């Protein structure tokens, strides 16, 4: 997301002396990706960010793969994932490959007892139920139903929920998550035909600066291992920062659908992209307006990608018997399309009120043991006449 932002106090020139009121130096940290070639942020901290008192624990959190090679279409009943109090323990990986881990979570309590950093992956959290505040080193972002929260890898954060009823779709990406390049000019600005623009972003605000010493627990995920570290100072001690690499939010309700005279292909719904997958937002929209249009999607073959759809709300017009929280997986290698009857009943309709998130991966997705536990087992036969 190439957009410049700044918060707090920073010196006029980079890499120059920036002193505290008592005359000591603030500690400069470059927070960047892809070596020194990707987007970065320069932050100034009260204490040295390199201090570690102890490594207390390490735990293997690798997903438990149950189906490594899959050709079946699947329907996972997502709301069957049981709520758990702890934010990290509530995450239940369902569909994974070497590029992305897709999980559902139903945390009941705010993340306040420790701080968290994902050193493996950018995190894209979609808020299906709940509201609150994402608290990070670089400022806070209030969130609500329908928000995407994009947290770049290496960002230390906590999260406050307003209540116990929370449902999240979480995608952990081993590749940086960007806005689609076809919607950006060569300077990085979103173009006029983009379905959203920079003013739709929820940027960090209310920078917290804590000058505190003590024992602070930081959990770091790296190479599918969760490490518990003890820090001697509060991780939120940034007095100011500027740059391009920071967390932000975007509401699915601010995605403006692209429509046409005849049915438009799924890329018109694209919201984010990586080298390994794309994320699309299906939102309420007017249907195709050719007099002979068939609004339902045509059958199509997933030859080189797996398609995962997470159903949020509304009446998803191309499927039968779909409920909020359901996930469908249409694997590469075989065609899929609208459910029997959906093609015909879409004719003459003028709009749809569906709301869903789609993730198309370019490598096959594996199913975890948890995914099999909520699989209805019969979805792959739903097209049989």
C-alpha positions in Angstrom: 0.0 0.0 0.0 2.2 2.9 -1.2 0.9 5.8 0.8 2.9 8.1 3.1 1.8 8.6 6.7 3.3 10.0 9.9 2.4 10.3 13.6 4.1 11.8 16.6 7.4 13.6 16.8 10.2 13.1 14.4 13.4 15.0 13.5 13.6 17.1 10.4 16.3 14.9 8.8 16.6 11.1 8.8 19.4 9.4 10.7 20.4 12.5 12.6 20.4 13.2 16.4 17.0 13.3 17.9 17.2 14.0 21.6 14.8 13.4 24.5 13.9 16.3 26.9 16.7 15.1 29.3 19.3 15.2 26.5 19.5 11.5 25.8 19.0 10.1 22.3 15.9 8.4 21.0 16.6 5.1 19.4 15.9 4.9 15.6 14.6 1.7 14.1 13.9 1.1 10.4 10.9 -1.2 10.0 11.0 -2.6 6.5 10.5 -5.6 4.3 12.3 -7.3 1.3 15.7 -6.3 2.6 16.0 -2.6 2.1 14.0 -2.7 -1.2 10.5 -2.9 0.1 8.2 -0.4 1.9 9.6 0.8 5.2 8.8 3.0 8.2 11.3 4.9 10.3 10.4 4.9 14.0 11.9 6.6 17.0 11.7 4.8 20.4 12.3 5.7 24.0 14.3 2.5 24.7 16.5 0.2 22.6 14.2 -2.1 20.7 16.9 -4.8 20.7 16.7 -5.7 24.4 15.6 -9.2 25.4 15.7 -10.4 29.0 14.8 -14.1 28.4 13.4 -16.6 26.0 10.9 -18.4 28.1 9.2 -20.9 25.9 8.9 -22.3 22.4 5.9 -24.2 21.0 5.3 -25.9 17.7 2.1 -24.5 16.2 2.3 -26.1 12.8 -1.1 -26.9 11.2 -2.1 -30.6 11.5 -2.6 -31.6 7.9 -5.3 -34.2 7.3 -5.7 -34.0 3.5 -2.6 -33.0 1.6 -4.0 -33.6 -1.9 -7.6 -32.7 -2.5 -10.0 -32.9 -5.5 -13.3 -32.7 -3.7 -15.3 -29.5 -3.5 -15.9 -28.8 0.2 -18.3 -26.9 2.4 -17.0 -26.1 5.9 -19.5 -24.9 8.5 -17.4 -22.1 10.0 -19.5 -21.2 13.0 -18.9 -24.6 14.3 -15.4 -23.4 15.2 -15.8 -23.1 19.0 -15.1 -19.8 20.7 -12.0 -19.6 23.0 -10.9 -16.9 25.4 -7.4 -16.4 24.2 -6.8 -14.5 20.9 -4.1 -16.8 19.6 -5.5 -20.0 20.9 -8.8 -19.2 19.2 -7.2 -19.3 15.8 -8.2 -22.5 14.0 -6.2 -23.1 10.7 -8.4 -24.8 8.1 -6.9 -24.4 4.7 -3.1 -24.0 4.2 -0.2 -24.2 1.8 3.3 -22.9 1.8 2.1 -19.4 0.8 -0.9 -18.8 3.1 -2.7 -20.2 6.2 -6.4 -19.5 6.3 -8.0 -19.7 9.8 -11.2 -18.9 11.6 -11.2 -17.5 15.1 -13.8 -16.7 17.7 -11.8 -14.9 20.5 -13.9 -14.0 23.6 -11.3 -11.8 25.4 -9.1 -8.9 24.4 -5.4 -9.5 23.9 -4.0 -7.6 26.8 -1.9 -10.1 28.8 0.9 -10.2 26.2 2.0 -8.6 23.0 2.1 -10.5 19.7 4.3 -10.3 16.6 4.0 -12.5 13.5 7.5 -12.7 12.0 6.4 -15.2 9.3 3.6 -13.4 7.6 1.5 -10.4 6.8 -1.9 -10.8 8.5 -5.2 -9.9 6.9 -8.0 -10.1 9.5 -11.6 -9.8 8.3 -14.0 -8.9 11.1 -17.3 -10.8 10.6 -18.6 -10.1 14.1 -17.4 -7.8 16.8 -15.8 -4.4 17.1 -12.9 -2.8 19.0 -9.5 -1.3 18.6 -6.3 -2.7 17.1 -3.5 -1.4 19.2 0.0 -1.3 17.6 3.5 0.2 17.9 2.5 2.7 15.3 -0.9 3.8 16.6 -4.4 2.5 17.1 -7.1 1.6 14.5 -10.8 1.3 15.6 -12.6 -1.5 13.8 -16.1 -2.9 13.3 -18.1 -5.4 11.4 -16.9 -5.7 7.8 -13.4 -4.3 8.3 -10.3 -5.8 6.8 -7.3 -5.2 9.1 -3.9 -5.5 7.4 -1.0 -6.0 9.8 2.4 -6.2 8.1 4.8 -8.9 9.3 6.9 -7.9 12.3 4.4 -5.5 13.7 3.9 -5.8 17.5 0.3 -5.5 18.5 -2.5 -6.1 20.9 -6.3 -6.0 20.3 -9.2 -4.8 22.3 -12.7 -6.2 21.7 -15.8 -4.4 22.8 -17.5 -7.7 23.8 -17.2 -11.5 23.8 -19.0 -12.3 20.5 -16.3 -12.0 17.9 -15.8 -13.9 14.6 -12.7 -13.4 12.5 -11.4 -14.7 9.2 -7.6 -14.7 9.3 -5.2 -15.0 6.4 -1.5 -15.3 7.2 0.5 -14.5 4.0 4.1 -15.4 3.5 4.2 -12.8 0.7 3.5 -9.0 1.1 -0.1 -8.0 0.6 -0.6 -5.1 -1.8 -3.4 -3.3 -3.5 -4.0 -4.6 -7.1 -1.3 -3.1 -9.4 -3.8 -2.6 -12.2 -5.6 0.0 -10.0 -2.4 2.0 -9.4 -0.5 4.4 -11.5 3.3 4.1 -11.7 3.6 6.5 -8.7 1.5 4.2 -6.6 -1.7 6.3 -6.4 -5.0 4.5 -6.9 -6.6 5.4 -10.2 -10.0 6.7 -11.0 -11.4 3.3 -12.1 -10.3 1.6 -8.8 -13.2 0.3 -6.7 -11.8 2.2 -3.7 -9.3 5.0 -3.0 -6.9 6.2 -0.3 -9.5 8.2 1.6 -11.3 4.9 2.4 -8.3 3.6 4.5 -8.5 3.5 8.2 -5.0 4.8 9.1 -3.3 4.5 12.5 -4.1 7.2 15.0 -3.7 7.9 18.7 -0.1 6.9 19.0 0.6 5.3 22.4 4.0 6.1 23.9 4.8 4.1 27.1 8.1 4.9 28.9 7.9 1.9 31.2 10.3 -0.7 32.5 9.4 -4.1 33.9 8.6 -7.6 32.6 6.6 -7.5 29.3 5.7 -10.8 27.6 6.0 -10.8 23.8 4.9 -13.9 21.7 6.6 -14.2 18.3 5.6 -16.6 15.6 8.4 -17.7 13.3 8.6 -20.8 11.1 5.5 -22.2 12.7 7.0 -21.9 16.2 5.5 -19.6 18.8 8.3 -18.2 21.0 7.6 -16.5 24.3 10.1 -13.7 25.1 10.5 -11.4 28.1 11.2 -7.8 27.3 12.5 -5.3 29.9 10.6 -2.3 28.5 7.1 -1.7 27.1 7.0 -2.5 23.4 4.8 0.6 22.7 7.5 3.2 23.3 7.5 4.9 19.8 7.4 8.7 20.1 7.0 9.3 16.3 7.4 7.6 12.9 6.9 8.2 9.2 6.9 6.0 6.1 4.9 3.5 4.1 5.0 0.3 6.1 2.2 0.3 8.7 -1.1 -1.4 9.6 -4.3 -0.1 8.2 -8.0 -0.9 7.9 -10.4 -1.0 5.0 -14.2 -1.7 5.2 -15.7 -4.1 2.7 -18.7 -1.7 2.8 -16.5 0.9 1.0 -15.7 -1.4 -1.9 -17.6 -0.1 -5.0 -18.6 -3.0 -7.2 -17.8 -2.9 -10.9 -20.8 -4.0 -13.1 -21.5 -4.4 -16.8 -24.1 -5.3 -19.4 -23.2 -8.9 -19.1 -21.7 -10.9 -16.2 -18.3 -9.7 -15.1 -15.5 -12.1 -14.2 -14.3 -12.5 -10.6 -11.2 -10.2 -11.0 -13.5 -7.2 -10.9 -14.1 -8.0 -7.2 -10.3 -8.1 -6.4 -9.4 -6.1 -3.3 -5.8 -7.3 -2.5 -3.1 -9.3 -4.2 0.1 -11.1 -3.6 2.4 -13.2 -5.9 0.6 -16.3 -4.5 -3.1 -15.4 -4.1 -5.7 -12.7 -4.6 -8.5 -11.6 -2.2 -11.8 -10.5 -3.6 -14.9 -8.8 -2.0 -18.4 -9.7 -3.2 -20.7 -6.8 -2.2 -24.3 -5.8 -2.8 -24.5 -4.6 -6.4 -26.8 -4.1 -9.4 -27.0 -7.0 -11.8 -26.0 -7.0 -15.5 -28.3 -4.9 -17.6 -28.2 -6.5 -21.1 -31.8 -7.5 -21.9 -30.7 -11.1 -22.3 -28.2 -11.2 -19.4 -27.8 -14.2 -17.1 -26.6 -12.6 -13.8 -25.5 -15.9 -12.3 -21.8 -16.8 -13.0 -21.1 -19.2 -15.9 -19.4 -22.5 -15.2 -15.6 -22.1 -15.1 -12.6 -24.3 -14.7 -10.1 -23.8 -11.9 -7.1 -25.2 -13.7 -4.4 -23.4 -11.8 -6.0 -22.1 -8.7 -8.1 -23.2 -5.7 -11.1 -20.9 -4.8 -12.1 -20.4 -1.2 -15.3 -18.4 -0.5 -16.2 -17.2 3.0 -19.9 -16.2 3.2 -20.5 -13.2 5.4 -24.1 -12.1 5.0 -27.0 -11.8 2.6 -28.3 -14.3 0.0 -25.5 -15.6 -2.1 -27.2 -15.9 -5.5 -25.1 -18.7 -7.1 -25.4 -21.2 -4.2 -28.1 -23.2 -2.5 -28.4 -23.6 1.3 -25.6 -21.3 2.2 -25.4 -19.7 5.7 -23.3 -17.0 7.2 -19.9 -18.4 8.3 -19.9 -21.2 5.7 -16.7 -21.7 3.6 -16.7 -23.4 0.2 -13.6 -24.7 -1.4 -13.6 -25.3 -5.2 -10.2 -27.1 -6.0 -8.2 -26.6 -9.1 -8.5 -29.3 -11.8 -12.3 -29.5 -12.1 -14.9 -27.0 -13.2 -17.4 -25.5 -10.9 -20.3 -23.1 -11.3 -23.7 -22.1 -9.9 -25.8 -24.6 -8.0 -28.6 -26.3 -9.8 -31.4 -23.8 -10.3 -29.3 -20.7 -9.5 -28.5 -20.1 -13.2 -32.2 -20.0 -14.2 -33.6 -18.2 -11.2 -31.1 -15.3 -11.6 -32.7 -14.3 -14.9 -34.7 -11.1 -14.6 -33.3 -10.2 -11.1 -32.0 -6.7 -10.8 -29.7 -6.8 -7.8 -27.9 -9.0 -5.2 -27.3 -8.3 -1.5 -24.6 -10.9 -1.0 -21.5 -10.2 1.1 -18.5 -12.6 0.9 -14.7 -12.8 0.9 -13.0 -14.9 -1.7 -9.3 -16.1 -1.6 -8.0 -17.7 -4.8 -4.6 -19.4 -4.3 -2.2 -20.4 -7.1 -1.0 -23.4 -5.2 -3.4 -26.1 -3.9 -4.8 -25.8 -0.4 -4.4 -28.6 2.1 -7.1 -29.3 4.7 -6.3 -29.6 8.4 -7.9 -32.0 10.8 -10.0 -29.1 12.1 -11.4 -28.5 8.6 -12.5 -32.1 8.3 -14.3 -31.8 11.6 -16.6 -29.1 10.1 -16.9 -30.4 6.5 -20.5 -31.4 5.6 -19.1 -34.3 3.5 -21.6 -34.0 0.7 -21.1 -30.6 -0.9 -19.0 -32.1 -3.8 -22.2 -33.9 -5.0 -24.4 -30.9 -5.0 -24.3 -30.4 -8.8 -25.6 -33.9 -9.5 -29.0 -33.6 -11.2 
